[in-house]
Amino acid sequence: MWFTYIIECKDKTLYTGVTTDIKRRFLEHKRKKGGKYTASHPVAMVVYTENHSTRSKALKRELQIKGLPKREKKALFEIKTLA
């Protein structure tokens, strides 16, 4: 199983990525080993995840999410929180 995820950084910016293991990947980001962006923007928490059956589907969704304005990205996890 693959996941598309959004992490909120301590400066309130959002980072979107894909992984097979959310906990492991978050710890990598937290240790500044998860990517260039999160190395310079300390992470706060995972705010959104989606399950996908293949890496290809997860990557396609990652690109869709990255293309959204910040308010629409935030709406994804604010709606999920209310549900």
Backbone bond lengths (Angstrom), bond angles and torsions (degrees), N, CA, C in turn:
res aa  C-N    CA-C-N  psi(-1)  N-CA   C-N-CA  omega(-1)  CA-C   N-CA-C  phi
1 M - - - 1.450 - - 1.537 109.01 -
2 W 1.302 115.09 140.85 1.465 122.83 178.03 1.522 109.54 -114.46
3 F 1.318 115.75 151.86 1.459 122.00 179.69 1.517 110.63 -127.66
4 T 1.309 115.59 140.86 1.465 122.31 165.54 1.523 104.20 -102.67
5 Y 1.326 116.64 135.27 1.456 119.20 -175.23 1.525 111.09 -137.42
6 I 1.332 114.58 158.52 1.463 121.45 172.73 1.524 106.80 -124.64
7 I 1.322 115.21 130.13 1.458 122.41 174.70 1.517 108.19 -110.04
8 E 1.325 115.87 135.54 1.464 119.48 171.70 1.524 107.07 -94.50
9 C 1.321 115.39 129.50 1.454 121.14 178.68 1.529 109.50 -87.37
10 K 1.316 116.42 165.13 1.462 120.82 -177.74 1.522 112.28 -62.38
11 D 1.329 117.24 -25.08 1.474 120.39 177.91 1.531 112.09 -88.51
12 K 1.347 116.20 12.21 1.471 124.83 177.68 1.528 113.76 73.39
13 T 1.326 118.48 9.34 1.455 120.43 172.61 1.527 108.07 -80.36
14 L 1.327 116.44 164.05 1.457 121.79 -177.51 1.522 110.50 -118.34
15 Y 1.323 116.32 140.73 1.455 123.31 176.97 1.522 108.18 -122.94
16 T 1.322 117.10 132.72 1.463 122.34 179.72 1.522 109.83 -116.46
17 G 1.338 116.65 136.72 1.452 120.66 179.32 1.515 111.64 -153.73
18 V 1.334 115.68 -175.32 1.469 122.47 177.01 1.525 109.48 -130.99
19 T 1.325 115.99 152.21 1.460 121.35 179.65 1.524 110.02 -164.74
20 T 1.318 115.38 169.32 1.465 120.79 171.36 1.523 110.48 -102.05
21 D 1.333 117.01 -9.62 1.472 121.28 -176.84 1.528 108.85 -143.44
22 I 1.324 116.36 100.53 1.472 121.75 -176.46 1.528 112.07 -60.34
23 K 1.334 117.80 -47.91 1.472 120.54 -177.59 1.518 111.79 -60.55
24 R 1.333 116.32 -47.11 1.465 120.46 179.77 1.517 110.84 -60.86
25 R 1.334 115.84 -46.23 1.465 120.18 -176.90 1.524 111.70 -65.02
26 F 1.344 116.63 -39.84 1.462 119.53 177.61 1.528 110.25 -61.74
27 L 1.325 117.23 -43.78 1.467 119.97 178.20 1.522 111.73 -62.45
28 E 1.327 117.25 -36.64 1.466 120.12 175.74 1.525 110.04 -61.79
29 H 1.330 116.61 -45.09 1.460 119.85 177.73 1.523 110.38 -62.06
30 K 1.319 116.61 -43.19 1.458 121.58 -178.77 1.530 111.76 -62.05
31 R 1.325 115.76 -34.17 1.477 121.67 179.19 1.523 112.41 -87.11
32 K 1.347 115.72 7.23 1.466 123.14 178.88 1.534 112.13 65.22
33 K 1.325 116.18 28.63 1.470 122.33 177.18 1.521 110.80 -112.87
34 G 1.332 117.77 6.20 1.454 121.64 -171.81 1.505 115.47 -95.97
35 G 1.303 118.48 -7.72 1.451 120.47 -178.69 1.513 110.66 155.20
36 K 1.313 115.60 160.59 1.466 120.36 -177.61 1.523 111.90 -62.21
37 Y 1.335 116.98 -42.59 1.460 119.63 -176.08 1.521 111.42 -62.73
38 T 1.333 116.40 -49.69 1.462 118.87 -176.80 1.526 112.56 -75.97
39 A 1.312 117.68 -12.92 1.466 119.78 173.61 1.523 110.35 -68.47
40 S 1.329 116.61 -30.48 1.462 120.39 -179.85 1.530 113.44 -106.62
41 H 1.332 117.04 -2.46 1.464 122.87 177.14 1.533 107.21 -130.43
42 P 1.324 118.30 91.31 1.466 120.44 -176.92 1.532 112.28 -52.65
43 V 1.323 115.02 138.32 1.460 120.63 -175.59 1.529 111.49 -84.22
44 A 1.334 115.90 150.16 1.462 121.41 177.43 1.525 110.47 -108.00
45 M 1.365 116.90 -54.61 1.462 119.63 -177.13 1.520 111.59 -164.19
46 V 1.318 114.61 157.68 1.462 121.20 170.81 1.527 106.05 -79.51
47 V 1.334 116.03 123.85 1.462 119.54 -176.77 1.529 113.14 -108.76
48 Y 1.332 117.32 -12.12 1.466 119.28 -176.54 1.520 110.12 -158.29
49 T 1.329 116.16 139.39 1.471 121.13 173.62 1.526 109.57 -141.05
50 E 1.301 114.97 151.28 1.468 123.41 173.23 1.524 107.90 -134.60
51 N 1.325 117.67 139.43 1.470 122.88 176.09 1.522 109.86 -89.31
52 H 1.334 116.01 142.34 1.466 121.59 176.15 1.525 109.01 -139.40
53 S 1.301 115.70 145.68 1.461 120.20 -177.05 1.529 113.25 -76.92
54 T 1.332 117.45 -22.11 1.466 120.08 -179.43 1.529 110.87 -136.63
55 R 1.317 114.86 159.20 1.464 120.48 176.45 1.525 110.40 -61.97
56 S 1.315 115.90 -39.64 1.461 121.05 -179.59 1.528 111.70 -58.73
57 K 1.329 116.85 -45.06 1.464 120.40 179.54 1.527 111.10 -65.65
58 A 1.334 116.35 -39.45 1.464 120.34 178.66 1.528 110.92 -64.37
59 L 1.328 117.29 -42.24 1.468 121.09 179.49 1.528 111.71 -66.54
60 K 1.325 116.74 -39.28 1.463 119.61 177.75 1.521 110.74 -62.55
61 R 1.336 116.17 -42.01 1.469 120.07 179.18 1.534 110.60 -68.16
62 E 1.324 116.70 -37.18 1.469 120.32 176.69 1.532 109.94 -57.46
63 L 1.320 116.72 -46.18 1.468 120.29 179.32 1.523 111.65 -63.62
64 Q 1.331 117.02 -39.35 1.473 120.10 176.75 1.521 110.78 -60.66
65 I 1.325 116.28 -47.89 1.461 120.70 -178.50 1.524 110.80 -64.37
66 K 1.329 117.26 -42.92 1.463 120.07 179.77 1.528 111.81 -61.10
67 G 1.314 117.61 -26.25 1.459 121.87 179.32 1.522 114.24 -82.31
68 L 1.337 116.61 -7.81 1.466 119.72 -179.40 1.527 111.11 -81.12
69 P 1.331 116.70 149.11 1.470 118.84 170.78 1.535 109.30 -64.92
70 K 1.324 116.64 156.53 1.461 120.90 -176.58 1.532 111.93 -55.37
71 R 1.323 117.95 -39.90 1.467 119.82 -178.01 1.522 111.06 -62.87
72 E 1.327 117.70 -34.86 1.465 120.56 178.36 1.532 111.14 -73.59
73 K 1.326 117.10 -35.55 1.467 119.94 175.23 1.523 109.52 -62.71
74 K 1.336 115.85 -45.43 1.460 119.73 179.53 1.523 111.49 -62.95
75 A 1.330 116.89 -34.56 1.458 120.53 178.92 1.536 110.60 -63.04
76 L 1.321 118.66 -31.52 1.461 121.14 178.38 1.525 110.99 -59.50
77 F 1.314 117.72 -48.13 1.455 118.39 -176.85 1.523 113.04 -87.82
78 E 1.309 118.41 -21.28 1.467 119.31 174.52 1.527 110.11 -71.20
79 I 1.330 117.17 -38.83 1.467 121.09 177.31 1.532 109.72 -65.69
80 K 1.326 116.67 -43.08 1.462 121.04 -179.09 1.537 110.05 -63.42
81 T 1.331 117.75 -37.63 1.451 122.01 -179.94 1.524 111.00 -65.74
82 L 1.314 117.22 -36.01 1.463 121.82 -178.75 1.529 112.85 -75.52
83 A 1.322 116.32 -24.62 1.477 120.32 -175.58 1.515 113.13 -70.38
